[in-house]
Amino acid sequence: MDYDEEKVDEFTLALLYLVVHDRQEGFGARAWKGFDWDTMNRLHEKGYITNPVSKAKSVIIGDVVDKIDLLVLCS
């Protein structure tokens, strides 16, 4: 089945935003990483999240969190 990887990445990033915890201003936030590994690796390659390959159960979402907040506030 063919699918648009860009859309999958965008939706996964939005879902990561929804499961954000341990937010620290200026450092981003941590999000649970229970999503498809290929998608998580693509998001890491694009610079949206830290490397998902680790013992930690979460990844750090950088300045993307602030950009999403701005989009939500402007909606």
N, C-alpha and C positions, 0 to 999 in steps of 0.2 A: 504494500500500500504506500503510495506516495503522499508526502505531507510537507508542508512548508516549515523548515527548521527554524527560520527567523521568528515565525509566529509562536512556535513551541517555546523558543527561548524567551520571548517577550512574556508569554503567559506564565512560564516558570519563574521568571524574575518577579512578576506581580505576586505570585503565590509565596515566594520567599519573603516578600515585603509583608505579607499577611501573617507570617509566622515569626516575625522579628521579636527578639527578646534581648535583654541586656544592652540597651542602647546607650551610647556614650557620645556626647556632642563632640564633633571634630574627629572622631575615630570610626564612625559608622555604627553598625549594629550587628549582632549575631543572629543568624537564622538557622533553623533546623534544616539539615541537608538530606531529607528523605525523598529525593527526586531522582529521576533517571540520570545515570552516571554520564552518559554521552552529552546530555544537555548541560549538566553541571560543568563538565570539562569545557564545553564551548563558551559558557558564561565566564569561566576562569580565563580562557584564552582572550576573550574580549575585554578583560580587566574589570568586570563587574563584581566578582567575588574572589576571595582568596582560594588557594588550591584546595579542592574538595577531598583530595587524597591525603587523609590523615586520620589519626585515631579519634579526633574530636568529632562530636556528633553535630556540630554546627560549623558554618562558614561565616566569614565577615563580609558584609555588604558595605562597600565604601560610600563614596559621595552620592551614589545612586539613591540612597535612602532620602537624602535631602532634596534631590530632584523630584522624586516621586511625591514627597510631601508638598512641594510647590505645585505640582500638577493637580493634586487632590484639592488644595486650597483654592486654586484658580477655577476649578470646575463648578 
